[in-house]
């Protein structure tokens, strides 16, 4: 049989699956395990978050469990885990999970997300201390912390898909963005219920939105884009 007559088989077709970064997958697996070990506290925090949004109560109840040691540990854990998932999504969106620099960018952007969330908490505590009562400030901080828990739970699927998907579909990052905006709106809405006293207070709140909610997010997104072309 001549070489030209040998069957060459079917042309290769991409399967749509690629080999994800082992370290990133290990981190996501650790996140799943950590969340599984804190299921009870996560359910409690998520439930109180939604009940707080529906409540117009202006004073904290002394019987609330918002500040227990277990909840505090869970808040800190979820703030870190949420930041990691935000970094993974930002890296996938700006760099692509198949890029050689993906892991490095995911680490850097996770660090930026941690710094941003710390900045957000500090701003919340400072504004609450300055412009409202200690009870309201405490409840607003709790709403911020609980929103991080809810966001972290919601980002599990988008972050995982961004790592294992080869075609890097845009809808993954759209879902992540919608989740972020949704929980942030809930947090901001709760703040309005605490700080509103007259029409002038809306002006100050708009300044707050621009200075502490919009501009920092734009800076983080711009940083991710700059990192991807560096």
Secondary structure, DSSP 8 states (H G I E B T S, - for coil): --GGGS---------SB----HHHHHHHHHHHHHHHHTHHHHHHHHHHHHHHHH----S--TT--TT-HHHHHHHHHHHHHHHHHHHHHHHHHHT-TTSTTHHHHHHHHHHHHHHHHHHHHHHHHHHHHHHS-HHHHHHHHHHHHHHHHHHHHHHHHHHHHHHHBSS--HHHHHHHHHHHHHHHHHHHHHHHHHH-SSHHHHHHHHHHIIIIIIHHHHHHHHHHHHHHH-
